[in-house]
Amino acid sequence: MHRSRTGQATSVLAAALLLGTLSACSTGTADAGTGTASATCPNGAIRFGIEPYEDPAKLEPAYQHLADALAEKLDCPVDLTIVEDYSAEVLAMENGKLELAQFGPLGFVFASERADAEPLASFGLADGTLSSYTAGIWVPVDSPVQSIDDLPGHTLALGSTGSTSGDALPRFAILDAGLTESDVEITYAGGHPEALLALTNGQVDAAQINSQTLATAEREGTFDSSRYRQIWESDAIPNDPITVAGSQSQEFKDAVRDALLTLDTADVEAIGAFLDVDPAGPLVEVDVDTYKPLFDLAKTLELTSDDV
């Protein structure tokens, strides 16, 4: 398997920069420290990190709407940051730079271990149930590759290291098919949209495309599914949890949970569009048990926080 050394170096640098400049690069409702410190408003502001699962320029306005609504409920400024990558987000919470963070399901596994992150809520459907998504591997419609068994000798674009659907689950599927990762020429494209582009631009023979990225690309007209074929699909994955740092007080945790669970659908539906939540409903409560399959996956693949 081929990993980008440049990407790894960038991740380390990004994590270091994030720790030093998180508040300065925030896009929140107010700068850190301008609110009134209280049990539900630590340090005068709440710092909220978002994983970079889509183009930050697209994510920012959707999450800013949620941040503004949360700030109003808690009477505390919410400073929003779209982090550089998964590892930077885990490191930021571990080092006390984030009170809240939305992690990918697998990222949450390591955030819970390293930063004692506790899941509070995730994105619900209109019927009140938790939404989910699937990982997938796609090829051109005329490709000789009919299944994962045919991938040896072909190139496969994955998203980013540490991603649930863009890394761990496709790799697990390869191993589950009796292959080794050295049988397939794996490259990391740098994200879900980038993996899709690698396929549509003809740079690889196959690519991971999860159902969320697929829905966004089809809605924006950047992917014609009739020209491609899905050769593998995962079981349903519970959608991303919004978590709180375990170091926070119970009063703060309870207040944030209540605020998140009482947000209007209108406050979160723009985010739901990126996560393929249709029809969208309010946020729903989740706990560690919700993500047990991801803890099991990490154990099966013998993943550690170094893999994020």
N, C-alpha and C positions, 0 to 999 in steps of 0.2 A: 504494500500500500504506500502511496506517495503522499506525504504531507508537505505543505508549503512552509519552509523555514522562515521566509519573509513574513508569512502570516503569523507564525508563532512569535517572532520578535515584535511585530506590531502589537500583538495582544499584550505582551509584557509592558511595552511602552505605554500603551493606552491605559492599562490598569494603573500605572504609576501616575500618569497625568490626571486620571480621573480622581484619584485620591487627593491630589493637591488642589484641583480646580473645580470640583463638583459643583459647589454653590455658585461659583463665578459664571459657569456656562449654563446655569439653569434657565429654563424658560417658564418658570412658575409665576404665580400671581403676585409674588413679592419676593424681594431678596431675603435670604436667611437672616434671622435676627431682627426683622422689623416688626414681627408680631409680639404679643405678650406671652411670655413663657408661663406655662401651666402644666398640669399633669397630662392634659390632652393636647398640648402645644409645646413639645419639648424644644428648647433653644429658640423659641419664638417662631418656629417654622417646621414643617414636615417635609423631609426630602424623599422624593418618590422616583425610583429608577425603573425604566422600562427596557426590556430586552430588545435588541435590534432585529426583529424577525421580518421586517419590511423596511422599505426606504424611509429613513427618519423624517424626511420632508413630508411624507404622507401620514406617518404615525403622529407627529407632533400636534397638529390641530385636533385630531380625534381625542388624544389623551389629555390635551389641555382643557377640553370641555369637561372631562371627568374630574380633572384636578380642581377646576374652578368650583364644580358642584360639591366636591368633597371639602374644599376649603370653607365654603359657606356653611355646611353642616357642622363642621368642627370649630368654626370661628377661629381659623388658624391658616396662615398662608401655606400653600402646598407648592413646593419648588420641584418642578418636573425636569428630569434629565433622561434623554434617550442615550443609553450607554453605548460604548464602542463595541463591546462584544460580551459574550456570556461570562467569561472568566472575570472581566472587569467588574461586572455587576455583583458576582459572588464576593469578590475581594472587597468591594466598597461596603457591602453590608457587614462583612466580617470585621472590617476596621472601623465600624461605627459611623460611616459616611452616609448611610441610608437608613431611614426608619421604615420605609415601605419599599417593596419592589415586586414587580411582576416577573416571574421566571417561567421559562419553558418547563414542562413537566420533569425532564431529566435534570435540568439546571436546578430545580427545586430540591432534588435528592441531595445534591452536593451542598446547596445553600443551607439545608436543614442540618447537615453534618458539620459544616464549617462555621456557619453564622447563626445556628439555632433558629433559622427562619421558620415561621409558623404560618401555615396557610389559613386565610380568612375567607376568601370568596373567589368565585370564578364566574364565567359568563354563561348565563342561563338562556334557555329557549323560552318562547312565549308560554309554554305549558308549565313552566317552573322547574323543568329538569335541567341537569347539567349538560352543556353542549360538549361535543367531542369532534375530533378530526382524525384523518388517517394519513399515514405515510404511503408513498407509492414510488415505483420505478417505471419510467416511461421510455419508449423507443420510437423512432419513426415508424409509420404504418407499414412500410415495405422492408423493415429490418428483418434479417434472418433470425434475430433473437426472439424466441417465443416465450421463454421463461428464464428464471434466474439460472437454471442449469446451463443455459446457453451463453452466459456472460463471460466465461473464461476466454481470454484473448481479446476482449473488448474493453473500451474505456467507459468509465462511469463517473459522472460528476455528482458529488455530494455537496451539501450546503456549507456548514461550518462545524468545526470540531465542537463537541459538546451538545449539539442540537439533537433533540429527541427524534424527530422525523427526518432531519437532514443529515444524520450521522449514525447514531446508535442503532436505530431500528433497521435501516438498510444493511448495515454491517452484520447485524444479528441474522437477518434473512439469508445472507450469503453463507454464513457459518451453518445455519440450520439446514441449508440445502446440501451440506456435505462438502462445501468448497472452503478454501482458505482465502484470506484477503489478498494473498500474493497471486492468486489465480486471475484476479481482475485488476486492471490498471485504474486505481481510484485516485481522483484528484478532488481537491476542495475548491469550490468556485468562489467562496466568500459569503454565501448567503443563499436563501431560498430563491429569490428572483434571479440571482446570478447563475444558479444551477440550471434553471429553466432556459435562460438565454444561451447557455453553453450548448444545450441540446438544439434549440431552434436555429442557432447560428452554425450548426454542423461541426462544432468543435469536439464533440464526444459522441459515442455510439448510444449512450443511455444516460439518464439523469434522474435523480430523486426529485419528485414534484409532489408536495403534500396537497391535501384537498383544499387547504386554505389558500395557498399560492395559486392553485389551479383556478379556484373560484374568482380570485382577484384578477388574474390574467385574462380569463374568459370575459369577465365584466368589462375590462378595459380594452379588449380586442387585441391583446398581444399574444394570444395563444389560440390556435385553431385545433381543437382536440380531434377533429376528423382526420388530421394529417399525422396523428401520433397514436400510440397504443400503450395501454398500461399492462405491464407483464407481472406486476406484483403489487399487492395492497396489504397493509397491516390491519390488525384488529383496531377497533376504536380506541383513541387516546383521549383521556379527559383533558379538557382545555386548561390553559395556563392559570395557575393560581396567583392571586395578589396576596403577598405575604407581609408579615410584620417581623421586625428583628426581635428575637427572643429576649434581648437585653432590656426591652421597653417594659414599663410598668403594666400591671394587669388592667389598671384603669384606662390607660391609653389603648391597649389592645381591644378592650371591650368597646370603647367609644368608636374606634375606627371600624371594627366589625359591624357595629350597628349602623354607622353612617354609610358604609358600602352597601349593606343589604337593604337600605331604604332609599337608595338613589333611584330616580325615575329611569325607565327604559330609555327615554330620550337622551339621558346623560351617558349611556354606554353603547347605544346601537351603532354609532359610527365606528367604534372599535370592533364591535361584533361583525361588521362587514369584512374586516381584514381576517377575522378568525373563522369565517364561514358559519356564523351563527345566524340562522335564518329559519323561522322568524325569531327575531331577538326578543328577549325578555329582560327583567331585572337580573342583577347579580344574584348568585345563589351561594349558600354556605358550603364550604368544603373543609376537609380535615386531612390528616396524614394518611388515613386509611384509603382515602379517595385515590391516592397516588401510589398505593402499594405495588401495583404491577410495574411501575417504573423503578422502585427500589429493587424488585426482583430482577428486572432487566440489567440494572447496574451490577448486581451480584453475579448474574450469569456471564456477563461479558467481562467480569473482573475489572470494572472501571473504577477509577479513583478520581479525586478532584483534579489531578494532573491532566485528565483527559478532557476537561472542560476548557 
